[in-house]
Amino acid sequence: MGGKDKETRIEAFGSPGSGKMPHTTKRPRKNRGVPPPAAFDIDTLPGSSNLTALEAAAVIRRTPGALELWRRDPNHPLKWRYVDGRPLYRADAVRDYLARCDKTTKPSQPHNARGDGRATRP
C-alpha cells in the first residue's frame, strides 16, 4: 500500500494529454437534409427498376425522413414495397407520383392573401 512512491495518473478520454479517443464518443447522425439531385434521369429508367429511399428522395427533391413519414400512411399516393426489410420504390410509381403532383399544384397566392377573399388588415 505504499502509494507515495508511485504516482497514479488519471486522464479522461479525449483530454489533451491522452492522445486516444474512444470510438463511441460521437454517434453518427442521419443526414436529414435533401439529397443532391439524382445522377440519373428517371424518365430513361425502365418502369420495373427499383429505387432506394435515398434515390427516390433525390428524384422527388424531398428528405428521406419525409418519405419515411409517408410510408406510415398506407394510402399515400407514392407507392413502395419492402424487399428484405428495406423500402423500395418502382421507377414507374415515382413517375406517376410526380405526374399526379404536377396536375394538383395550386397557383401560388401572395403571402398576405386569405382564403375567404378578404384582404388582411395592415
N, C-alpha and C positions, 0 to 999 in steps of 0.2 A: 504494500500500500504506500510505497514511497512516491508520492505524487510530485514532490518538489524537484526531483532530478529530471523528470520527463515532462515536457511541455505538450499538452494536448491542444491541438488546433482544430477548431470547428469552423467550417465555412459553409455558407448556404450555396445551393446550386445557383449558378448564374452570377455569383459575386465576381468582382473584377479579378480576384486572385485565383479563383478556382480553375478557370480555363476549360471546364467541362459544362456542358449544357444538357440536361436530360431531354430525351426525345419527346416527352409528353408535356412539356411546359405550355405549348400553344397548340390548341386543337385546330385542325384545318376547318375553315368555314366554307360554306357553299357560296359560289358566286351567284348572287341574286339579281344581277343586272341582266339587261337584254343582251343576248349573244350577238356577235358581229353578223352581218348579212351572210346568208348561205353562199358557199363557194360553188354551188351547182344551180342549175335552172330547174325549177320544179316542173315546168311545162315540158321539158325534154325527157323526164323520167317516165318509165313505164308505170301504169296505174297500180301494178301489184308490188311496186318497190316499197319496202318498209323503211320508215324514218324513225330515228330515236327521238326522245322527247327534246333533246337539245337541238337536233336538226329541224324538227317541226317548229320549235320556238324561233329559230333563226329565220325560217321562211315566213312565219306569221308576224314576226317582229314583236313578240311578247316574251316575258320572262318564263323560264322553266317552272317557276313557282306558280305562275298563273295557270299553266297547263295542268299542274298538279291539283290546283283548286278546281279546275274544270272537270277533272276526272272524278271528283266526288259527286258530281251531278250526272246521273245516268242518262238524262235527257238532253245533255249538251249537244249542240249540233256538230261539234268536231268529234268524230268517232275514232276510237282506239281499240286495241286489244292487247292482252297480256300474253307475252311469249317468254317462258322461263322466268316469270315474275317481273319482267320489265315491260313497261308500256311501249307499244309500237304503233305508229300511225302510218296508214297506207297513203301513198302519194295522191291517189285519186280522192281520198277523203279530205286531204288538206286542200286540194284544188277546189273541191265542192264547197268547203267551208269558206274559202277566200271569195269564191264567186257569190255565195249567199251574202257575205258581208258587204260586198260591193253594191248589191241590189238594195240592201236595207239601210245604207248610211243616210243620215238625215242631213239636210243643208245646215251649215253652222249658223248659229244665231249670235248676235252681239252679246257680250258678257252681261250687259245690264238689261237684256230683254227678259220679259216674263212670259210664262206660258199662257196666261189669260189674256194677253193682248194689251194690257195696261203698261204704261211706262213706269219706271221706278222713280221715286221721289228723290230730288237732289239732297 
